[in-house]
Amino acid sequence: MTGFGRAEITRGETTITVEIKSLNGKQFEVNLKLSPLLRPYEFDIRNQMQQALQRGTLDTTINIRQNGATRPVMVNTELAKFYYQSITTLANELKLPQDDMLNVLMKLPEVVTPATEQMSEQEWKTVQDVLKQALEELDTHRSNEGTMLESDLLLRIENIESYCTKVRELDPLRKDKIRQRLDQLLAEYVGKENVDANRMEQELIFYLEKLDISEELIRLENHCRYFKDILKEPEMAKGKKLGFVLQEVGREINTTGSKANDAAIQQWVVLMKDELEKAKEQVLNVL
């Protein structure tokens, strides 16, 4: 599910900022951009995020900025030389000016890093607090989207149920049409006087049983009711379960369409398939 969360805390001379952008995803995937001081804590950060969010593709940036008096820093001269050689070569090829090169180099990633590679316990706790705030804001956004998703999914399923009712109303008329068509064909090719009424009735019953869609409609209605029951369940992660139920809904719709052998019913089947596809797209956004 999509969403965005941001939090920032300033403690003393240190400002910690966390930004998290969430996109739809079936699994839990995190793209982390961390300040060098936080690299030893990457596993803990990932665990905290997974416990809070469960699923989704997440772009996360955690930045630590020193204000005013700063802690000692180190300059990675070897890396700066590498950057300098690459930039100089590119500038010469493109015939670009090379003014203020030092200022550019000092702003490049990893050239200037804190002299100490360890955070204090208090600083790490502050990072966890800021991350928690950003996750809570993101979760609020996702909850709001979830409410809209629930309403849309409920609408799709109720539309399918409504179309199913239309099919039930047309089913008796379909059987009458089949009977009339068979009578007409027999009268045309065999003659009414040559038709064995008892045998005709037996064959007709056998034929109608093969085309009967009552069981498919019952199962379809049951699947729709079950889908709505799942939506009401308090558990958080239900997207996969809803997806499985929609597969069963689709199976019954397809079987109904293939057995109906009636143009009017096929029109309602097409509408049911359209609602089903919309529901499937939305379920991909559910945890």
RODO-834622 format. One line per 2 residues: number of its first residue (from 0); their letters; for each residue x, y, z of N, C-alpha, C. Coordinates in Angstrom, 2 decimals, always signed. Layout:
# residues N
NUM = A = X:Y:Z:X:Y:Z:X:Y:Z; ...
//
This chain:
# residues 287
0 = MT = +0.84:-1.19:+0.00:+0.00:+0.00:+0.00:+0.88:+1.25:+0.00; +0.39:+2.29:-0.61:+1.18:+3.50:-0.74:+1.01:+4.39:+0.49
2 = GF = +2.02:+5.22:+0.71:+1.96:+6.15:+1.84:+3.30:+6.83:+2.02; +3.31:+7.83:+2.91:+4.55:+8.56:+3.17:+4.58:+8.94:+4.64
4 = GR = +5.76:+8.78:+5.24:+5.92:+9.17:+6.64:+7.23:+9.92:+6.82; +7.19:+10.98:+7.60:+8.40:+11.77:+7.87:+8.39:+12.22:+9.33
6 = AE = +9.57:+12.14:+9.93:+9.71:+12.62:+11.32:+11.10:+13.18:+11.50; +11.21:+14.17:+12.40:+12.50:+14.82:+12.64:+12.59:+15.23:+14.11
8 = IT = +13.73:+14.97:+14.71:+13.98:+15.36:+16.10:+15.36:+15.99:+16.20; +15.43:+17.09:+16.95:+16.72:+17.73:+17.22:+17.02:+17.59:+18.70
10 = RG = +18.15:+16.97:+18.99:+18.61:+16.83:+20.38:+20.01:+17.41:+20.48; +20.13:+18.49:+21.21:+21.43:+19.13:+21.33:+21.87:+19.66:+19.98
12 = ET = +23.04:+19.22:+19.55:+23.59:+19.68:+18.28:+23.28:+18.72:+17.12; +22.45:+17.72:+17.38:+22.19:+16.69:+16.37:+20.73:+16.71:+15.93
14 = TI = +20.53:+16.68:+14.61:+19.18:+16.57:+14.04:+19.08:+15.25:+13.28; +18.08:+14.47:+13.63:+17.86:+13.17:+12.97:+16.56:+13.25:+12.18
16 = TV = +16.63:+12.93:+10.91:+15.47:+12.99:+10.01:+15.24:+11.62:+9.38; +13.99:+11.18:+9.39:+13.61:+9.91:+8.76:+12.48:+10.17:+7.76
18 = EI = +12.66:+9.69:+6.54:+11.62:+9.77:+5.51:+11.39:+8.39:+4.93; +10.13:+7.97:+4.85:+9.78:+6.64:+4.34:+8.68:+6.78:+3.29
20 = KS = +8.92:+6.25:+2.12:+7.91:+6.21:+1.07:+7.57:+4.76:+0.80; +6.29:+4.43:+0.83:+5.84:+3.06:+0.64:+5.09:+2.91:-0.68
22 = LN = +5.43:+1.87:-1.42:+4.73:+1.50:-2.65:+4.16:+0.10:-2.51; +3.21:-0.23:-3.38:+2.60:-1.54:-3.31:+3.61:-2.64:-3.62
24 = GK = +3.52:-3.73:-2.89:+4.41:-4.87:-3.12:+3.91:-6.09:-2.38; +4.09:-7.27:-3.00:+3.62:-8.50:-2.38:+4.52:-8.93:-1.21
26 = QF = +5.79:-8.56:-1.28:+6.74:-8.94:-0.24:+7.17:-7.69:+0.54; +8.09:-7.90:+1.49:+8.65:-6.78:+2.25:+10.04:-6.49:+1.69
28 = EV = +10.19:-5.33:+1.06:+11.47:-4.94:+0.47:+11.81:-3.51:+0.91; +13.05:-3.32:+1.37:+13.45:-2.01:+1.87:+14.71:-1.55:+1.15
30 = NL = +14.66:-0.34:+0.64:+15.85:+0.32:+0.08:+16.28:+1.38:+1.09; +17.37:+1.10:+1.80:+17.81:+1.98:+2.89:+18.94:+2.90:+2.46
32 = KL = +18.80:+4.18:+2.78:+19.88:+5.15:+2.62:+20.21:+5.67:+4.01; +21.35:+5.24:+4.54:+21.68:+5.52:+5.93:+22.93:+6.39:+6.03
34 = SP = +22.97:+7.18:+7.09:+24.22:+7.85:+7.45:+25.24:+6.79:+7.87; +26.53:+7.02:+7.61:+27.54:+6.01:+7.94:+27.47:+5.50:+9.38
36 = LL = +27.13:+6.38:+10.32:+27.06:+5.96:+11.72:+26.02:+4.88:+11.97; +25.02:+4.78:+11.08:+23.91:+3.86:+11.30:+24.11:+2.50:+10.64
38 = RP = +25.18:+2.32:+9.91:+25.37:+1.04:+9.22:+25.40:-0.16:+10.16; +26.01:-0.06:+11.33:+25.97:-1.22:+12.24:+24.58:-1.58:+12.73
40 = YE = +23.63:-0.64:+12.57:+22.27:-0.86:+13.08:+21.28:-1.19:+11.95; +21.78:-1.46:+10.77:+20.89:-1.68:+9.63:+19.93:-2.85:+9.88
42 = FD = +20.43:-3.95:+10.43:+19.57:-5.11:+10.69:+18.45:-4.75:+11.66; +18.77:-4.00:+12.72:+17.75:-3.60:+13.70:+16.71:-2.68:+13.06
44 = IR = +17.17:-1.80:+12.19:+16.25:-0.87:+11.52:+15.28:-1.64:+10.63; +15.81:-2.61:+9.88:+14.95:-3.42:+9.02:+13.92:-4.20:+9.84
46 = NQ = +14.35:-4.75:+10.96:+13.42:-5.50:+11.81:+12.31:-4.61:+12.35; +12.68:-3.42:+12.80:+11.68:-2.49:+13.34:+10.66:-2.12:+12.26
48 = MQ = +11.12:-1.93:+11.04:+10.22:-1.56:+9.95:+9.31:-2.73:+9.56; +9.87:-3.93:+9.52:+9.06:-5.08:+9.12:+7.97:-5.38:+10.14
50 = QA = +8.29:-5.26:+11.42:+7.29:-5.50:+12.46:+6.14:-4.50:+12.37; +6.46:-3.28:+11.94:+5.44:-2.23:+11.87:+4.62:-2.29:+10.59
52 = LQ = +5.24:-2.70:+9.47:+4.58:-2.55:+8.17:+4.25:-3.86:+7.47; +4.96:-4.94:+7.75:+4.70:-6.28:+7.23:+4.98:-6.46:+5.74
54 = RG = +4.36:-5.62:+4.88:+4.54:-5.77:+3.43:+4.75:-4.40:+2.78; +5.26:-4.45:+1.55:+5.41:-3.21:+0.78:+6.84:-3.01:+0.32
56 = TL = +7.00:-2.14:-0.67:+8.32:-1.75:-1.16:+8.60:-0.36:-0.59; +9.66:-0.26:+0.21:+9.89:+0.95:+1.00:+11.21:+1.61:+0.63
58 = DT = +11.15:+2.90:+0.33:+12.35:+3.72:+0.15:+12.52:+4.54:+1.43; +13.62:+4.29:+2.14:+13.81:+4.89:+3.46:+15.14:+5.64:+3.52
60 = TI = +15.07:+6.87:+4.00:+16.28:+7.68:+4.19:+16.35:+8.11:+5.65; +17.48:+7.81:+6.29:+17.70:+8.25:+7.67:+18.98:+9.08:+7.69
62 = NI = +18.83:+10.35:+8.02:+19.95:+11.28:+7.94:+20.25:+11.87:+9.32; +21.54:+11.93:+9.65:+21.99:+12.55:+10.91:+22.81:+13.77:+10.55
64 = RQ = +22.36:+14.93:+11.02:+23.01:+16.19:+10.69:+23.47:+16.90:+11.96; +24.70:+17.37:+11.95:+25.25:+18.10:+13.09:+25.00:+19.60:+12.90
66 = NG = +24.51:+20.24:+13.95:+24.25:+21.68:+13.92:+25.26:+22.41:+14.82; +25.80:+23.51:+14.34:+26.73:+24.27:+15.17:+28.00:+23.48:+15.40
68 = AT = +28.38:+23.35:+16.67:+29.59:+22.59:+17.01:+29.39:+21.14:+16.62; +30.32:+20.63:+15.88:+30.19:+19.26:+15.39:+31.25:+18.37:+15.99
70 = RP = +31.02:+17.10:+15.91:+32.02:+16.14:+16.36:+33.15:+16.08:+15.32; +34.31:+15.59:+15.68:+35.44:+15.50:+14.74:+35.07:+14.67:+13.52
72 = VM = +35.65:+15.08:+12.39:+35.36:+14.36:+11.16:+36.66:+13.89:+10.52; +36.54:+12.96:+9.59:+37.67:+12.44:+8.83:+37.42:+12.70:+7.35
74 = VN = +38.49:+12.99:+6.61:+38.41:+13.18:+5.17:+39.02:+11.96:+4.49; +38.25:+11.29:+3.68:+38.72:+10.11:+2.96:+39.47:+10.60:+1.72
76 = TE = +40.76:+10.80:+1.87:+41.54:+11.40:+0.79:+41.61:+10.51:-0.45; +41.70:+9.20:-0.24:+41.78:+8.29:-1.38:+40.51:+8.37:-2.22
78 = LA = +39.38:+8.40:-1.53:+38.12:+8.50:-2.25:+38.00:+9.85:-2.95; +38.47:+10.91:-2.27:+38.42:+12.25:-2.86:+39.27:+12.31:-4.13
80 = KF = +40.46:+11.64:-4.10:+41.31:+11.60:-5.29:+40.64:+10.87:-6.44; +39.97:+9.78:-6.10:+39.26:+9.03:-7.14:+38.17:+9.88:-7.78
82 = YY = +37.39:+10.57:-6.92:+36.35:+11.47:-7.43:+36.98:+12.55:-8.32; +38.09:+13.11:-7.83:+38.74:+14.20:-8.56:+39.18:+13.75:-9.95
84 = QS = +39.79:+12.58:-10.05:+40.25:+12.08:-11.34:+39.08:+11.85:-12.30; +38.02:+11.27:-11.76:+36.84:+11.01:-12.61:+36.20:+12.30:-13.09
86 = IT = +36.04:+13.27:-12.17:+35.40:+14.54:-12.52:+36.27:+15.33:-13.50; +37.59:+15.30:-13.26:+38.50:+16.03:-14.16:+38.46:+15.46:-15.57
88 = TL = +38.49:+14.14:-15.67:+38.42:+13.49:-16.98:+37.13:+13.88:-17.71; +36.02:+13.83:-16.98:+34.73:+14.17:-17.58:+34.70:+15.65:-17.98
90 = AN = +35.22:+16.52:-17.13:+35.21:+17.96:-17.43:+36.06:+18.26:-18.66; +37.21:+17.59:-18.80:+38.06:+17.80:-19.97:+37.38:+17.33:-21.26
92 = EL = +36.71:+16.19:-21.17:+36.02:+15.66:-22.36:+34.89:+16.58:-22.79; +34.20:+17.14:-21.81:+33.05:+18.01:-22.13:+33.44:+19.48:-22.21
94 = KL = +34.74:+19.75:-21.95:+35.25:+21.12:-21.99:+34.48:+22.04:-21.04; +34.36:+21.57:-19.82:+33.65:+22.33:-18.79:+34.65:+22.95:-17.82
96 = PQ = +34.30:+24.08:-17.17:+35.21:+24.71:-16.19:+35.37:+23.83:-14.95; +36.50:+23.95:-14.28:+36.78:+23.14:-13.10:+36.97:+24.01:-11.87
98 = DD = +36.21:+25.08:-11.79:+36.32:+26.01:-10.67:+35.75:+25.39:-9.39; +36.31:+25.80:-8.27:+35.81:+25.41:-6.94:+35.67:+23.88:-6.82
100 = ML = +36.66:+23.15:-7.30:+36.61:+21.70:-7.28:+36.60:+21.14:-5.85; +37.36:+21.80:-4.96:+37.44:+21.31:-3.59:+36.08:+21.32:-2.91
102 = NV = +35.34:+22.39:-3.12:+34.02:+22.49:-2.52:+33.09:+21.38:-3.02; +33.21:+21.07:-4.31:+32.40:+20.00:-4.88:+32.78:+18.65:-4.29
104 = LM = +34.09:+18.40:-4.18:+34.57:+17.12:-3.66:+34.11:+16.88:-2.22; +34.17:+17.93:-1.40:+33.82:+17.76:+0.02:+32.36:+17.42:+0.23
106 = KL = +31.51:+17.68:-0.78:+30.08:+17.40:-0.65:+29.70:+16.03:-1.20; +30.65:+15.34:-1.82:+30.34:+14.04:-2.40:+30.23:+12.97:-1.30
108 = PE = +29.44:+11.89:-1.56:+29.19:+10.87:-0.53:+30.47:+10.24:+0.00; +30.54:+10.09:+1.31:+31.59:+9.36:+2.02:+32.95:+10.07:+2.04
110 = VV = +33.06:+11.25:+1.43:+34.35:+11.95:+1.46:+34.61:+12.46:+2.87; +33.60:+13.05:+3.48:+33.71:+13.53:+4.86:+32.80:+12.69:+5.73
112 = TP = +33.37:+12.03:+6.73:+32.60:+11.17:+7.63:+32.98:+11.48:+9.07; +32.10:+11.19:+10.02:+32.44:+11.41:+11.43:+33.68:+10.62:+11.83
114 = AT = +34.48:+11.21:+12.68:+35.71:+10.55:+13.10:+35.42:+9.29:+13.90; +34.37:+9.30:+14.68:+34.01:+8.11:+15.43:+32.98:+7.31:+14.65
116 = EQ = +33.08:+6.01:+14.65:+32.18:+5.15:+13.89:+31.11:+4.53:+14.78; +30.99:+5.02:+15.99:+30.01:+4.46:+16.91:+29.09:+5.55:+17.45
118 = MS = +27.84:+5.18:+17.58:+26.88:+6.09:+18.18:+26.73:+5.76:+19.66; +26.35:+6.76:+20.42:+26.07:+6.50:+21.83:+24.71:+5.81:+21.95
120 = EQ = +24.48:+5.17:+23.08:+23.22:+4.48:+23.33:+22.05:+5.45:+23.23; +22.25:+6.68:+23.75:+21.19:+7.68:+23.73:+20.86:+8.11:+22.30
122 = EW = +21.90:+8.26:+21.48:+21.68:+8.66:+20.08:+20.92:+7.56:+19.32; +21.30:+6.33:+19.55:+20.59:+5.22:+18.88:+19.13:+5.17:+19.31
124 = KT = +18.86:+5.40:+20.60:+17.47:+5.41:+21.06:+16.68:+6.54:+20.39; +17.34:+7.68:+20.20:+16.67:+8.79:+19.52:+16.33:+8.42:+18.09
126 = VQ = +17.27:+7.75:+17.41:+17.00:+7.29:+16.04:+15.79:+6.37:+16.02; +15.71:+5.44:+16.96:+14.57:+4.53:+17.03:+13.26:+5.29:+17.25
128 = DV = +13.29:+6.32:+18.08:+12.09:+7.11:+18.35:+11.62:+7.84:+17.08; +12.59:+8.43:+16.35:+12.23:+9.15:+15.13:+11.69:+8.18:+14.09
130 = LK = +12.33:+7.01:+13.97:+11.85:+6.00:+13.02:+10.44:+5.54:+13.37; +10.18:+5.38:+14.66:+8.84:+4.97:+15.10:+7.79:+6.02:+14.72
132 = QA = +8.11:+7.28:+14.89:+7.18:+8.35:+14.53:+6.89:+8.35:+13.02; +7.94:+8.18:+12.22:+7.75:+8.15:+10.77:+6.91:+6.95:+10.36
134 = LE = +7.14:+5.81:+10.99:+6.37:+4.60:+10.68:+4.90:+4.78:+11.06; +4.65:+5.44:+12.18:+3.26:+5.68:+12.61:+2.54:+6.60:+11.62
136 = EL = +3.24:+7.63:+11.14:+2.62:+8.53:+10.16:+2.33:+7.77:+8.86; +3.28:+6.94:+8.42:+3.08:+6.14:+7.22:+1.91:+5.18:+7.40
138 = DT = +1.85:+4.56:+8.58:+0.77:+3.61:+8.84:-0.59:+4.29:+8.83; -0.63:+5.54:+9.29:-1.89:+6.30:+9.24:-2.33:+6.53:+7.80
140 = HR = -1.37:+6.88:+6.95:-1.69:+7.06:+5.52:-2.21:+5.76:+4.91; -1.55:+4.66:+5.26:-1.95:+3.37:+4.69:-3.32:+2.94:+5.22
142 = SN = -3.60:+3.27:+6.48:-4.92:+2.94:+7.04:-6.03:+3.70:+6.32; -5.77:+4.97:+6.02:-6.76:+5.76:+5.29:-7.00:+5.18:+3.90
144 = EG = -5.91:+4.78:+3.26:-6.07:+4.16:+1.94:-6.81:+2.84:+2.07; -6.54:+2.09:+3.15:-7.21:+0.81:+3.37:-8.72:+0.96:+3.50
146 = TM = -9.15:+2.04:+4.15:-10.59:+2.29:+4.28:-11.23:+2.48:+2.92; -10.55:+3.24:+2.04:-11.09:+3.44:+0.69:-11.07:+2.14:-0.11
148 = LE = -10.01:+1.35:+0.06:-9.92:+0.06:-0.63:-11.06:-0.87:-0.21; -11.33:-0.89:+1.09:-12.39:-1.76:+1.60:-13.74:-1.39:+0.97
150 = SD = -14.02:-0.09:+0.89:-15.28:+0.37:+0.30:-15.38:-0.03:-1.17; -14.26:+0.11:-1.89:-14.27:-0.22:-3.31:-14.43:-1.72:-3.52
152 = LL = -13.72:-2.53:-2.74:-13.84:-3.99:-2.87:-15.25:-4.46:-2.53; -15.83:-3.87:-1.50:-17.20:-4.22:-1.12:-18.17:-3.90:-2.25
154 = LR = -17.96:-2.76:-2.91:-18.81:-2.37:-4.03:-18.70:-3.39:-5.17; -17.47:-3.82:-5.48:-17.27:-4.79:-6.58:-17.99:-6.10:-6.30
156 = IE = -17.86:-6.59:-5.07:-18.49:-7.87:-4.72:-20.01:-7.74:-4.71; -20.52:-6.63:-4.22:-21.97:-6.43:-4.21:-22.51:-6.33:-5.64
158 = NI = -21.73:-5.74:-6.54:-22.14:-5.70:-7.95:-22.20:-7.11:-8.54; -21.21:-7.93:-8.22:-21.22:-9.32:-8.70:-22.45:-10.05:-8.17
160 = ES = -22.77:-9.85:-6.90:-23.96:-10.49:-6.32:-25.23:-10.01:-7.03; -25.28:-8.72:-7.34:-26.44:-8.18:-8.03:-26.59:-8.80:-9.42
162 = YC = -25.47:-8.93:-10.15:-25.51:-9.53:-11.49:-25.87:-11.02:-11.40; -25.43:-11.66:-10.32:-25.77:-13.07:-10.11:-27.29:-13.24:-9.96
164 = TK = -27.91:-12.28:-9.26:-29.38:-12.31:-9.12:-30.06:-12.18:-10.48; -29.53:-11.32:-11.34:-30.08:-11.16:-12.69:-30.00:-12.46:-13.47
166 = VR = -28.88:-13.17:-13.31:-28.71:-14.45:-14.00:-29.74:-15.45:-13.49; -29.98:-15.46:-12.18:-30.99:-16.37:-11.62:-32.37:-16.10:-12.22
168 = EL = -32.69:-14.84:-12.43:-34.00:-14.48:-12.99:-34.13:-14.94:-14.44; -33.00:-14.94:-15.16:-33.02:-15.32:-16.57:-32.94:-16.83:-16.78
170 = DP = -32.48:-17.56:-15.77:-32.24:-19.00:-15.94:-33.50:-19.79:-16.34; -34.67:-19.59:-15.69:-35.87:-20.33:-16.13:-36.25:-20.03:-17.58
172 = LR = -36.09:-18.76:-17.99:-36.40:-18.40:-19.37:-35.45:-19.09:-20.33; -34.20:-19.24:-19.92:-33.21:-19.94:-20.76:-33.64:-21.39:-20.99
174 = KD = -34.11:-22.05:-19.95:-34.53:-23.45:-20.08:-35.74:-23.58:-21.00; -36.66:-22.62:-20.90:-37.81:-22.64:-21.81:-37.38:-22.46:-23.25
176 = KI = -36.39:-21.56:-23.46:-35.88:-21.34:-24.82:-35.26:-22.62:-25.38; -34.51:-23.34:-24.54:-33.87:-24.58:-24.98:-34.92:-25.60:-25.36
178 = RQ = -35.96:-25.73:-24.53:-37.03:-26.68:-24.82:-37.73:-26.34:-26.14; -38.05:-25.07:-26.31:-38.73:-24.64:-27.53:-37.86:-24.86:-28.77
180 = RL = -36.56:-24.60:-28.63:-35.67:-24.77:-29.77:-35.55:-26.23:-30.17; -35.48:-27.10:-29.17:-35.41:-28.54:-29.46:-36.70:-29.04:-30.10
182 = DQ = -37.83:-28.59:-29.57:-39.14:-28.97:-30.16:-39.22:-28.53:-31.62; -38.75:-27.32:-31.87:-38.81:-26.78:-33.23:-37.91:-27.58:-34.18
184 = LL = -36.71:-27.92:-33.70:-35.79:-28.68:-34.53:-36.32:-30.08:-34.83; -36.88:-30.71:-33.82:-37.43:-32.06:-34.03:-38.62:-32.03:-34.98
186 = AE = -39.46:-31.02:-34.80:-40.63:-30.91:-35.69:-40.19:-30.65:-37.12; -39.12:-29.90:-37.28:-38.65:-29.56:-38.62:-37.98:-30.73:-39.31
188 = YV = -37.17:-31.49:-38.57:-36.37:-32.54:-39.20:-36.97:-33.95:-39.05; -37.78:-34.15:-38.01:-38.33:-35.49:-37.77:-39.84:-35.53:-37.95
190 = GK = -40.50:-34.44:-37.54:-41.95:-34.40:-37.56:-42.51:-34.71:-36.18; -43.50:-33.93:-35.76:-44.04:-34.10:-34.42:-44.61:-35.49:-34.19
192 = EN = -45.26:-36.01:-35.24:-45.92:-37.32:-35.08:-44.92:-38.45:-34.88; -43.64:-38.22:-35.24:-42.63:-39.27:-35.11:-41.78:-39.14:-33.84
194 = VD = -42.10:-38.19:-32.98:-41.31:-37.97:-31.77:-41.89:-38.78:-30.62; -41.05:-39.54:-29.95:-41.44:-40.27:-28.75:-41.39:-39.30:-27.57
196 = AN = -42.56:-38.96:-27.03:-42.64:-37.93:-25.99:-41.85:-38.30:-24.75; -41.95:-39.57:-24.33:-41.22:-39.99:-23.13:-39.71:-39.92:-23.34
198 = RM = -39.27:-40.43:-24.49:-37.84:-40.39:-24.80:-37.36:-38.93:-24.93; -38.21:-38.12:-25.51:-37.89:-36.71:-25.66:-37.70:-36.05:-24.29
200 = EQ = -38.58:-36.38:-23.36:-38.51:-35.79:-22.03:-37.23:-36.23:-21.32; -36.88:-37.50:-21.47:-35.66:-38.00:-20.83:-34.41:-37.32:-21.38
202 = EL = -34.36:-37.19:-22.70:-33.20:-36.55:-23.33:-33.11:-35.07:-22.95; -34.28:-34.45:-22.86:-34.30:-33.04:-22.51:-33.79:-32.81:-21.09
204 = IF = -34.24:-33.69:-20.17:-33.78:-33.58:-18.78:-32.27:-33.77:-18.71; -31.76:-34.77:-19.44:-30.31:-35.03:-19.46:-29.55:-33.82:-20.00
206 = YL = -30.08:-33.24:-21.06:-29.42:-32.09:-21.69:-29.43:-30.87:-20.77; -30.57:-30.63:-20.12:-30.68:-29.48:-19.23:-29.80:-29.63:-17.99
208 = EK = -29.63:-30.87:-17.53:-28.76:-31.11:-16.38:-27.31:-30.76:-16.71; -26.89:-31.05:-17.94:-25.53:-30.71:-18.36:-25.33:-29.20:-18.42
210 = LD = -26.41:-28.46:-18.72:-26.33:-27.01:-18.83:-26.76:-26.28:-17.56; -27.08:-27.05:-16.52:-27.58:-26.44:-15.29:-26.48:-25.61:-14.61
212 = IS = -26.82:-24.40:-14.20:-25.85:-23.50:-13.57:-26.23:-23.15:-12.13; -27.21:-23.84:-11.58:-27.68:-23.50:-10.24:-26.59:-23.71:-9.19
214 = EE = -25.83:-24.80:-9.30:-24.78:-25.04:-8.32:-23.68:-23.98:-8.41; -23.33:-23.59:-9.63:-22.32:-22.55:-9.81:-22.77:-21.24:-9.18
216 = LI = -24.05:-20.92:-9.35:-24.56:-19.67:-8.77:-24.57:-19.71:-7.25; -24.89:-20.88:-6.69:-24.88:-21.02:-5.23:-23.46:-20.85:-4.69
218 = RL = -22.51:-21.52:-5.34:-21.12:-21.40:-4.89:-20.61:-19.97:-5.05; -21.00:-19.33:-6.14:-20.59:-17.94:-6.38:-21.09:-17.03:-5.27
220 = EN = -22.35:-17.19:-4.91:-22.92:-16.37:-3.82:-22.22:-16.65:-2.49; -21.90:-17.93:-2.25:-21.19:-18.27:-1.00:-19.81:-17.65:-0.95
222 = HC = -19.10:-17.68:-2.08:-17.77:-17.08:-2.13:-17.85:-15.57:-1.88; -18.85:-14.94:-2.44:-19.01:-13.49:-2.24:-19.28:-13.17:-0.77
224 = RY = -20.12:-13.97:-0.14:-20.40:-13.75:+1.29:-19.13:-13.96:+2.12; -18.37:-14.99:+1.77:-17.13:-15.26:+2.51:-16.14:-14.12:+2.34
226 = FK = -16.07:-13.58:+1.14:-15.17:-12.44:+0.87:-15.53:-11.27:+1.79; -16.82:-10.98:+1.91:-17.25:-9.86:+2.76:-16.97:-10.15:+4.23
228 = DI = -17.10:-11.42:+4.62:-16.78:-11.78:+6.01:-15.31:-11.56:+6.31; -14.44:-11.90:+5.35:-13.00:-11.69:+5.55:-12.69:-10.21:+5.70
230 = LK = -13.37:-9.37:+4.92:-13.14:-7.92:+5.02:-13.45:-7.41:+6.43; -14.38:-8.05:+7.12:-14.78:-7.61:+8.45:-13.85:-8.14:+9.54
232 = EP = -13.02:-9.14:+9.21:-12.14:-9.73:+10.22:-11.14:-8.71:+10.75; -10.79:-8.81:+12.04:-9.90:-7.81:+12.64:-8.43:-7.98:+12.26
234 = EM = -8.04:-9.13:+11.76:-6.63:-9.36:+11.45:-6.13:-8.38:+10.40; -4.84:-8.03:+10.47:-4.26:-7.02:+9.59:-4.01:-7.57:+8.19
236 = AK = -3.25:-8.68:+8.11:-2.84:-9.22:+6.80:-3.89:-10.19:+6.28; -4.63:-9.75:+5.29:-5.67:-10.60:+4.71:-5.68:-10.55:+3.19
238 = GK = -4.70:-9.87:+2.59:-4.68:-9.70:+1.14:-4.60:-11.01:+0.39; -3.71:-11.93:+0.83:-3.57:-13.21:+0.14:-4.84:-14.04:+0.23
240 = KL = -5.46:-14.02:+1.41:-6.70:-14.78:+1.58:-7.80:-14.24:+0.66; -7.90:-12.92:+0.57:-8.88:-12.32:-0.33:-8.59:-12.68:-1.78
242 = GF = -7.31:-12.72:-2.13:-6.93:-13.10:-3.49:-7.34:-14.51:-3.82; -7.18:-15.44:-2.88:-7.58:-16.83:-3.10:-9.09:-16.94:-3.32
244 = VL = -9.87:-16.19:-2.52:-11.33:-16.23:-2.66:-11.74:-15.69:-4.03; -11.07:-14.63:-4.49:-11.39:-14.08:-5.81:-11.09:-15.08:-6.92
246 = QE = -10.09:-15.91:-6.73:-9.82:-16.96:-7.72:-11.00:-17.92:-7.83; -11.58:-18.26:-6.67:-12.75:-19.15:-6.67:-13.96:-18.46:-7.29
248 = VG = -14.11:-17.17:-7.01:-15.20:-16.40:-7.62:-15.06:-16.43:-9.14; -13.85:-16.22:-9.61:-13.60:-16.24:-11.05:-13.89:-17.59:-11.68
250 = RE = -13.56:-18.66:-10.97:-13.81:-20.01:-11.48:-15.32:-20.24:-11.69; -16.12:-19.82:-10.72:-17.57:-20.02:-10.84:-18.18:-19.13:-11.93
252 = IN = -17.67:-17.91:-12.06:-18.16:-17.02:-13.12:-17.85:-17.61:-14.50; -16.63:-18.12:-14.68:-16.25:-18.69:-15.97:-17.08:-19.92:-16.30
254 = TT = -17.30:-20.78:-15.30:-18.11:-21.99:-15.54:-19.54:-21.62:-15.88; -20.09:-20.64:-15.18:-21.45:-20.17:-15.49:-21.54:-19.68:-16.92
256 = GS = -20.56:-18.92:-17.35:-20.56:-18.40:-18.71:-20.46:-19.49:-19.76; -19.62:-20.49:-19.49:-19.42:-21.56:-20.48:-20.63:-22.49:-20.58
258 = KA = -21.37:-22.65:-19.47:-22.51:-23.57:-19.47:-23.83:-22.88:-19.81; -23.87:-21.57:-19.70:-25.15:-20.86:-19.85:-25.74:-21.02:-21.24
260 = ND = -24.91:-20.88:-22.27:-25.40:-21.02:-23.65:-26.58:-20.09:-23.92; -26.46:-18.85:-23.43:-27.57:-17.90:-23.58:-26.96:-16.49:-23.68
262 = AA = -27.36:-15.75:-24.69:-26.77:-14.43:-24.95:-27.08:-13.44:-23.82; -28.30:-13.47:-23.29:-28.68:-12.53:-22.24:-27.87:-12.77:-20.97
264 = IQ = -27.70:-14.04:-20.63:-26.92:-14.38:-19.43:-25.45:-14.03:-19.64; -24.96:-14.25:-20.85:-23.56:-13.94:-21.14:-23.24:-12.46:-20.90
266 = QW = -24.21:-11.61:-21.16:-23.99:-10.18:-20.93:-23.73:-9.89:-19.46; -24.50:-10.55:-18.59:-24.29:-10.35:-17.15:-22.99:-10.99:-16.70
268 = VV = -22.62:-12.10:-17.31:-21.35:-12.75:-16.99:-20.18:-11.82:-17.33; -20.26:-11.14:-18.47:-19.21:-10.20:-18.86:-19.09:-9.08:-17.82
270 = LM = -20.22:-8.59:-17.33:-20.19:-7.54:-16.31:-19.57:-8.06:-15.01; -19.88:-9.31:-14.66:-19.28:-9.90:-13.46:-17.77:-10.02:-13.60
272 = KD = -17.31:-10.42:-14.79:-15.87:-10.54:-15.02:-15.18:-9.18:-14.92; -15.86:-8.15:-15.39:-15.29:-6.80:-15.32:-15.12:-6.37:-13.86
274 = EL = -16.13:-6.62:-13.03:-16.04:-6.28:-11.61:-14.96:-7.12:-10.92; -14.85:-8.37:-11.33:-13.85:-9.26:-10.73:-12.44:-8.75:-11.01
276 = EK = -12.16:-8.33:-12.23:-10.84:-7.83:-12.58:-10.49:-6.57:-11.78; -11.48:-5.71:-11.59:-11.24:-4.50:-10.79:-10.93:-4.86:-9.34
278 = AK = -11.65:-5.88:-8.82:-11.39:-6.32:-7.45:-10.00:-6.93:-7.32; -9.58:-7.70:-8.32:-8.25:-8.31:-8.28:-7.15:-7.25:-8.26
280 = EQ = -7.34:-6.20:-9.04:-6.35:-5.11:-9.04:-6.24:-4.44:-7.68; -7.37:-4.27:-7.02:-7.37:-3.59:-5.73:-6.79:-4.50:-4.64
282 = VL = -7.05:-5.80:-4.73:-6.56:-6.73:-3.70:-5.03:-6.73:-3.65; -4.40:-6.44:-4.77:-2.93:-6.38:-4.80:-2.39:-5.30:-3.87
284 = NV = -3.25:-4.33:-3.52:-2.85:-3.24:-2.63:-3.11:-3.53:-1.16; -3.71:-4.70:-0.88:-4.09:-5.04:+0.50:-2.97:-5.85:+1.14
286 = L = -2.67:-5.57:+2.39:-1.63:-6.32:+3.11:-1.97:-7.79:+3.17
//
